[in-house]
Amino acid sequence: MADPLPEVIATSVAQTEVATTQGEVHAEPNLFGLAPFQVVSLAMAVLILILLWKGVPRLILGGLDGKIAAIKQQLDEAKALRAEAEALRAEYAAKIAGAEKDAEAMLANAKTEADDILAKAEADGKAMVARRERMATDKIAAAEREALEAVRNQAVATATAASRKLIAEKHGQDADRALADKVIAGL
């Protein structure tokens, strides 16, 4: 059995062409006595009923609910990540502040140590200068004593030599006997 629809459409198209060429008012195409807008409305109603019967709205709503849940989960994860990032930022800010305080304390400690080392170096320098002055003074005094002793020894040697010479020249055997007798008598 042949489909009557193509014949109906062909007939209505032919009638429209004939009517247009003759100046007559043309007849609207129809299907089973329905106007074109009614056919479209009926087709849409059938399509909507089929979609409802197959549960397409539930599928669409389920898909949308899944998307909404996924988006909510992503938002919750983003909030958690943001909170974690803020906590890390606060932690690092505290560490930086602590590091700055430590650096200031280290700098102050280094300045104090440098001042102490400088003061000790000055004191050690003064003590070394004083020791060297004492050593130089002691060396000068020792040199003076040695010089005085050398002068005395030279004077004694010179006086002894002069005495020998004088005694040898002016003192004879008779004077020696008289002097020995005098010393013996004095004892």
C-alpha positions as CSV (number, residue, x, y, z in Angstrom):
1,M,0.0,0.0,0.0
2,A,1.4,3.3,-1.0
3,D,1.6,6.2,1.4
4,P,-1.2,8.7,0.7
5,L,0.8,11.6,2.2
6,P,3.0,12.4,-0.8
7,E,0.0,12.3,-3.1
8,V,-1.9,14.7,-0.9
9,I,1.1,17.1,-0.7
10,A,1.6,16.9,-4.4
11,T,-2.1,17.6,-5.1
12,S,-2.2,20.5,-2.8
13,V,1.0,22.0,-4.3
14,A,-0.4,21.5,-7.8
15,Q,-3.7,23.2,-6.7
16,T,-1.7,26.1,-5.2
17,E,0.2,26.6,-8.4
18,V,-2.9,26.5,-10.6
19,A,-4.7,28.9,-8.3
20,T,-1.8,31.3,-8.3
21,T,-1.5,31.3,-12.1
22,Q,-5.2,31.9,-12.6
23,G,-5.5,34.7,-10.1
24,E,-7.8,32.8,-7.9
25,V,-7.5,32.7,-4.2
26,H,-5.5,29.6,-3.4
27,A,-6.5,27.0,-0.9
28,E,-4.4,26.4,2.1
29,P,-2.6,23.1,2.4
30,N,-4.1,20.8,4.9
31,L,-3.5,17.4,6.3
32,F,-6.4,15.3,7.4
33,G,-8.5,18.4,7.5
34,L,-6.0,20.3,9.8
35,A,-4.4,23.6,9.0
36,P,-0.6,23.7,9.0
37,F,-0.4,25.5,12.4
38,Q,-2.6,22.8,13.9
39,V,-0.4,20.0,12.5
40,V,2.7,21.7,14.0
41,S,0.9,22.2,17.3
42,L,-0.2,18.5,17.3
43,A,3.4,17.4,16.5
44,M,4.8,19.4,19.3
45,A,2.2,18.1,21.7
46,V,3.1,14.5,20.7
47,L,6.8,15.3,21.1
48,I,6.3,16.8,24.5
49,L,4.2,13.8,25.6
50,I,6.9,11.3,24.4
51,L,9.6,13.3,26.2
52,L,7.5,13.3,29.4
53,W,6.7,9.6,29.0
54,K,10.4,8.6,28.6
55,G,11.4,10.7,31.7
56,V,13.5,13.2,29.9
57,P,12.7,16.0,32.4
58,R,14.0,13.7,35.2
59,L,17.1,13.0,33.3
60,I,17.6,16.7,32.6
61,L,16.9,17.6,36.2
62,G,19.2,14.8,37.4
63,G,22.0,16.1,35.2
64,L,21.4,19.6,36.4
65,D,21.3,18.4,40.1
66,G,24.6,16.6,39.4
67,K,26.1,19.7,38.0
68,I,24.9,21.8,40.9
69,A,26.3,19.3,43.4
70,A,29.6,19.3,41.5
71,I,29.7,23.1,41.5
72,K,28.9,23.2,45.2
73,Q,31.6,20.7,45.9
74,Q,34.1,22.8,43.9
75,L,33.0,25.9,45.8
76,D,33.4,24.1,49.1
77,E,36.9,22.9,48.0
78,A,37.7,26.4,46.9
79,K,36.6,27.8,50.3
80,A,38.7,25.2,52.1
81,L,41.7,26.0,49.9
82,R,41.2,29.7,50.5
83,A,41.0,29.2,54.3
84,E,44.1,27.0,54.1
85,A,45.9,29.6,52.0
86,E,45.0,32.4,54.4
87,A,46.2,30.2,57.3
88,L,49.5,29.6,55.5
89,R,49.8,33.3,54.7
90,A,49.2,34.2,58.4
91,E,51.8,31.5,59.4
92,Y,54.4,32.9,57.0
93,A,53.6,36.4,58.1
94,A,54.3,35.4,61.7
95,K,57.4,33.6,60.6
96,I,58.6,36.7,58.8
97,A,57.9,38.8,61.8
98,G,59.7,36.4,64.0
99,A,62.6,36.3,61.6
100,E,62.8,40.1,61.6
101,K,62.8,40.1,65.4
102,D,65.5,37.4,65.4
103,A,67.5,39.4,62.9
104,E,67.2,42.6,65.0
105,A,68.2,40.6,68.1
106,M,71.2,39.1,66.2
107,L,72.2,42.5,65.0
108,A,72.0,44.0,68.5
109,N,73.9,41.0,69.9
110,A,76.6,41.4,67.2
111,K,76.9,45.2,67.9
112,T,77.3,44.4,71.7
113,E,79.9,41.7,70.9
114,A,81.7,44.1,68.6
115,D,81.7,46.8,71.2
116,D,83.0,44.3,73.8
117,I,85.7,43.1,71.5
118,L,86.7,46.7,70.7
119,A,86.8,47.6,74.4
120,K,88.8,44.4,75.2
121,A,91.2,45.2,72.3
122,E,91.7,48.8,73.6
123,A,92.3,47.5,77.1
124,D,94.7,44.8,75.8
125,G,96.5,47.5,73.7
126,K,96.8,49.8,76.7
127,A,98.1,46.9,78.9
128,M,100.6,45.9,76.2
129,V,101.8,49.4,75.9
130,A,102.2,49.6,79.7
131,R,104.0,46.3,79.7
132,R,106.4,47.4,77.0
133,E,106.9,50.7,78.8
134,R,107.8,48.8,82.0
135,M,110.1,46.4,80.0
136,A,111.8,49.4,78.3
137,T,112.1,51.1,81.7
138,D,113.5,47.9,83.2
139,K,116.0,47.5,80.3
140,I,117.1,51.2,80.7
141,A,117.5,50.7,84.5
142,A,119.5,47.5,83.9
143,A,121.6,49.2,81.3
144,E,122.2,52.1,83.7
145,R,123.2,49.6,86.5
146,E,125.5,47.8,84.1
147,A,127.0,51.0,83.0
148,L,127.5,52.2,86.6
149,E,129.0,48.8,87.6
150,A,131.3,48.9,84.5
151,V,132.3,52.5,85.4
152,R,132.9,51.4,89.1
153,N,134.9,48.3,88.0
154,Q,136.9,50.5,85.6
155,A,137.5,53.1,88.4
156,V,138.5,50.3,90.8
157,A,140.8,48.8,88.2
158,T,142.3,52.2,87.4
159,A,142.6,53.0,91.1
160,T,144.2,49.6,91.9
161,A,146.6,50.0,89.0
162,A,147.5,53.6,90.1
163,S,147.8,52.4,93.7
164,R,150.2,49.6,92.7
165,K,152.2,52.0,90.7
166,L,152.4,54.6,93.5
167,I,153.1,52.0,96.1
168,A,155.7,50.4,94.0
169,E,157.4,53.7,93.4
170,K,157.2,55.2,96.9
171,H,157.1,52.2,99.1
172,G,160.2,50.1,99.6
173,Q,161.1,47.1,101.8
174,D,161.7,49.2,104.9
175,A,158.3,50.9,104.6
176,D,156.7,47.5,104.2
177,R,158.3,46.2,107.4
178,A,157.3,49.2,109.3
179,L,153.7,48.9,108.0
180,A,153.6,45.2,108.8
181,D,154.8,45.9,112.3
182,K,152.3,48.6,112.8
183,V,149.4,46.3,111.6
184,I,150.6,43.5,113.9
185,A,150.8,45.8,116.8
186,G,147.3,47.1,116.2
187,L,145.9,43.6,116.4
